[in-house]
């Protein structure tokens, strides 16, 4: 047994630690049984550089589709293109409002201890705007990740890379040809830029980017394809919000709304989050609640890890990878 896996087997015995190890073991069981893993990702995991381990998970066929906030989609690229311009603020808990304003005046947007430069991606913005313009004028809309993949196909962008390309999970997803669903595109820097380009008349209408319901239809088609391949599908959730609730709803949608009653439930569920169970909270809801919504079955392996995903997710990935 390798170093990280041996450490987990030896020390992770109870409480959230035990739940972490059990979730990792069950992930391996799913894959060994011919299953596929769907990963949802909220929070600022790309800014936390989750790509260092997630990219390898994708390359080794441990993750087969991803749903993330559009911010996570773009921030993996921001890190790829502008890592050297990022500023670390280890003392972020002690910052005064005046110190925060100073960061703003310097063009630095803070995410906990990491400041993303305001000018990030400006060097490739012109290329993206041209893609959006062509899509609108040719009536050939695309999903947000497809524009990103097309951008990465441009040989000029490689000169902008500031980290090892193997640390980009978006690049890994492109190379493996797995889909990336990003509902709520408008809630992102690129979504804001896209809207501004439409308002300024540089892009002819919002229809250049496919809608959220079109993303749901594509996800449903993917899920049914896995069903036809007789591959049970697991659901690994980092955080909560739209990145988790949007994709997991594809199962009740197919069963209840499409009336495809032979649609299988998700075959595995695990969530890492720090939300506590409360009234009406999706992020803090225990997995059993999802049974009542037709997402999970009674015998679906279920894990709820109340911890910091930036710590726990890489450990689970390392165990699944056999590190």
C-alpha positions in Angstrom: 0.0 0.0 0.0 1.3 3.4 -0.9 2.1 6.3 1.5 -1.1 8.3 1.5 -3.4 5.3 1.3 -1.5 3.6 4.2 -1.8 6.7 6.3 -5.6 6.8 5.8 -6.0 3.1 6.5 -4.0 3.5 9.7 -5.3 6.8 11.1 -8.8 7.5 9.7 -10.8 5.3 12.0 -13.7 7.3 13.4 -16.1 10.2 12.8 -15.5 12.3 9.7 -12.1 10.6 9.2 -13.8 7.2 9.0 -16.5 8.6 6.7 -13.8 9.9 4.4 -12.1 6.6 4.1 -15.3 4.7 3.6 -16.3 7.1 0.8 -13.0 6.5 -0.9 -13.3 2.7 -0.6 -16.9 2.8 -2.0 -15.7 4.9 -4.9 -13.2 2.2 -5.8 -15.9 -0.4 -5.4 -18.2 1.5 -7.8 -15.4 1.7 -10.5 -14.4 -1.9 -10.0 -18.1 -2.9 -10.7 -18.0 -1.1 -14.0 -19.5 2.1 -12.7 -18.9 5.7 -13.6 -18.4 8.7 -11.3 -20.0 12.1 -11.8 -18.4 14.9 -9.8 -20.1 18.2 -8.8 -18.0 21.1 -7.5 -19.0 24.3 -5.8 -17.0 26.7 -3.8 -13.6 28.1 -5.0 -12.0 24.7 -5.5 -10.2 25.7 -8.8 -8.7 28.7 -7.0 -7.6 26.2 -4.3 -5.8 24.4 -7.2 -7.8 21.2 -6.9 -6.6 20.6 -10.5 -3.3 19.2 -9.2 -5.1 16.0 -8.1 -8.4 16.2 -10.0 -6.7 16.4 -13.3 -5.0 13.1 -12.6 -8.4 11.6 -11.5 -9.8 12.5 -14.9 -6.7 11.2 -16.8 -6.9 7.9 -15.0 -10.7 7.4 -15.7 -11.8 7.9 -12.1 -14.1 10.8 -13.0 -16.3 10.7 -16.1 -18.3 13.9 -16.1 -18.3 17.1 -14.1 -20.8 19.8 -13.1 -19.4 22.9 -11.5 -20.1 26.5 -11.0 -19.1 28.6 -14.0 -16.6 30.3 -11.6 -14.8 27.0 -11.1 -14.7 26.4 -14.8 -13.1 29.8 -15.5 -10.9 29.9 -12.4 -9.1 26.8 -13.5 -8.2 28.7 -16.7 -7.4 31.9 -14.7 -4.9 29.9 -12.6 -3.4 28.3 -15.8 -2.9 31.7 -17.5 -2.2 34.1 -14.6 -0.9 32.0 -11.6 2.3 34.2 -11.3 0.2 37.3 -10.8 -1.9 35.9 -8.0 -1.2 37.4 -4.5 -1.3 35.4 -1.3 -2.7 37.0 1.9 -2.0 34.6 4.7 -3.2 37.1 7.3 -6.6 37.6 5.6 -8.5 37.1 8.9 -6.9 40.3 10.2 -7.6 42.6 7.3 -9.4 45.9 8.0 -12.0 47.3 5.6 -9.3 49.9 4.6 -6.8 47.0 3.8 -9.5 45.3 1.7 -10.1 48.6 -0.2 -6.3 48.8 -0.9 -6.5 45.4 -2.5 -9.4 46.5 -4.6 -7.5 49.6 -5.7 -4.6 47.3 -6.7 -7.0 45.3 -8.9 -6.9 42.3 -6.6 -10.1 40.3 -5.9 -9.7 38.3 -2.7 -10.9 34.7 -2.3 -10.0 33.9 1.4 -6.2 33.9 1.3 -5.8 34.2 -2.5 -6.2 37.3 -4.6 -7.1 37.0 -8.2 -5.8 39.9 -10.4 -8.6 41.9 -12.0 -6.9 41.8 -15.3 -6.9 38.0 -15.4 -7.8 36.5 -18.8 -7.7 39.9 -20.5 -5.0 38.6 -22.8 -7.4 36.0 -24.2 -10.7 37.9 -23.8 -10.5 39.1 -27.4 -10.4 35.5 -28.6 -13.4 34.6 -26.5 -15.4 37.6 -27.7 -14.7 36.6 -31.3 -16.0 33.0 -30.5 -19.1 34.4 -29.0 -19.6 36.8 -31.9 -19.3 34.1 -34.5 -21.6 31.8 -32.5 -24.3 34.5 -32.3 -24.1 35.5 -36.0 -24.0 32.0 -37.3 -26.8 30.8 -35.0 -24.4 28.1 -33.7 -24.7 28.3 -29.9 -22.4 26.4 -27.6 -22.1 25.3 -24.0 -19.7 27.4 -21.9 -17.1 24.6 -21.7 -17.2 24.2 -25.5 -16.0 27.8 -25.9 -13.2 27.0 -23.4 -12.2 23.9 -25.2 -12.1 25.8 -28.5 -9.9 28.5 -26.8 -7.5 25.8 -25.7 -7.3 24.5 -29.3 -5.8 27.9 -30.2 -2.0 27.4 -30.3 -1.4 31.0 -29.3 -2.8 30.5 -25.8 -0.1 28.0 -24.8 2.4 30.9 -24.5 0.3 32.3 -21.6 0.5 29.1 -19.5 2.1 29.8 -16.1 1.7 26.4 -14.4 2.3 22.8 -15.6 -0.5 22.1 -18.0 -1.0 18.7 -16.2 -2.3 20.6 -13.2 -5.3 22.0 -15.1 -8.4 19.8 -14.7 -10.2 21.6 -17.6 -7.3 20.7 -19.9 -7.5 17.1 -18.6 -11.3 17.0 -19.3 -10.8 18.3 -22.8 -8.1 15.7 -23.5 -10.4 12.9 -22.2 -13.4 14.3 -23.9 -15.7 14.4 -20.8 -18.5 16.9 -20.6 -18.5 19.8 -18.2 -21.9 21.2 -17.1 -21.9 24.7 -15.6 -25.4 26.0 -14.8 -25.7 29.6 -13.9 -23.1 30.8 -16.4 -24.2 34.4 -15.7 -22.8 34.1 -12.2 -19.2 34.2 -13.2 -16.6 36.7 -14.5 -16.9 35.4 -18.1 -20.7 35.5 -17.8 -20.5 39.1 -16.8 -18.1 39.9 -19.6 -20.4 38.1 -22.1 -23.4 40.1 -20.9 -21.5 43.3 -21.3 -20.4 42.4 -24.8 -24.0 41.8 -25.7 -25.1 45.1 -24.2 -22.3 47.0 -26.0 -23.4 45.4 -29.3 -20.3 43.4 -29.9 -22.1 40.1 -29.7 -25.5 39.8 -31.4 -27.7 38.5 -28.6 -27.6 36.2 -25.6 -28.4 33.1 -27.7 -24.7 32.4 -28.4 -24.4 30.5 -25.1 -26.7 27.6 -24.6 -29.2 27.8 -21.8 -29.4 25.9 -18.5 -32.3 23.7 -19.7 -30.3 22.8 -22.7 -27.5 21.7 -20.3 -30.1 19.6 -18.5 -31.1 17.9 -21.7 -27.4 17.1 -22.5 -26.9 15.8 -19.0 -30.0 13.6 -19.4 -28.7 12.2 -22.7 -25.4 11.4 -21.0 -27.1 9.7 -18.1 -29.3 7.6 -20.4 -26.2 6.7 -22.4 -24.5 5.4 -19.3 -27.7 3.5 -18.5 -27.6 1.8 -22.0 -24.0 0.9 -21.3 -25.3 -0.7 -18.0 -22.9 1.5 -16.0 -24.1 2.4 -12.5 -23.4 6.1 -11.9 -22.1 7.6 -8.7 -22.4 11.2 -7.5 -19.5 12.9 -5.6 -20.4 16.3 -4.4 -18.1 19.1 -3.2 -20.1 21.8 -1.5 -23.7 22.4 -2.4 -25.7 25.0 -4.3 -26.6 24.8 -8.0 -23.5 22.8 -8.9 -24.9 19.9 -6.8 -28.6 20.3 -7.0 -28.8 20.9 -10.7 -27.3 17.6 -11.9 -28.6 15.3 -9.2 -32.1 16.3 -10.3 -31.7 14.7 -13.7 -32.8 11.3 -12.2 -36.2 12.5 -10.8 -36.7 14.5 -14.0 -36.2 11.4 -16.1 -38.4 9.2 -13.9 -41.2 11.6 -13.0 -41.3 14.1 -15.8 -40.1 12.1 -18.8 -41.9 9.0 -17.3 -38.9 6.8 -17.9 -39.6 4.6 -14.9 -36.7 2.2 -15.6 -34.2 5.0 -15.0 -31.8 3.9 -12.3 -31.2 6.0 -9.2 -27.7 7.3 -8.5 -25.6 4.3 -7.4 -23.4 6.1 -4.9 -23.5 9.5 -3.1 -20.9 11.3 -1.1 -20.7 15.0 -0.1 -18.0 17.1 1.4 -19.3 20.3 3.0 -19.2 22.3 6.2 -22.9 23.2 6.3 -24.8 21.8 9.3 -28.2 20.3 8.9 -30.8 23.1 9.1 -34.3 24.0 8.0 -34.5 24.2 4.2 -30.8 24.0 3.5 -29.8 21.9 0.5 -26.1 22.1 1.3 -26.6 20.8 4.8 -29.4 18.3 4.1 -28.5 14.7 5.1 -28.3 12.3 2.1 -31.4 10.4 3.3 -33.6 13.5 2.3 -32.6 12.8 -1.3 -34.5 9.5 -1.2 -37.8 11.4 -0.8 -37.0 13.3 -3.9 -36.3 10.3 -6.1 -32.6 10.9 -6.4 -31.2 8.0 -4.3 -32.5 4.6 -3.3 -32.7 3.0 0.1 -29.6 0.9 -0.5 -27.5 3.6 -2.2 -24.2 3.9 -0.4 -24.3 7.4 1.2 -21.6 9.4 2.9 -21.7 12.9 4.4 -18.3 14.3 5.3 -18.5 17.5 7.4 -15.1 19.0 6.7 -13.0 21.3 4.5 -13.1 20.1 0.9 -9.7 21.6 0.1 -8.2 19.2 2.7 -10.5 16.1 2.3 -11.0 15.9 -1.5 -7.3 15.6 -2.4 -7.0 12.8 0.3 -9.9 10.9 -1.2 -8.5 11.4 -4.7 -5.1 10.1 -3.6 -6.7 7.0 -2.1 -8.7 6.3 -5.3 -5.6 6.8 -7.3 -3.6 4.4 -5.1 -1.1 7.0 -4.0 
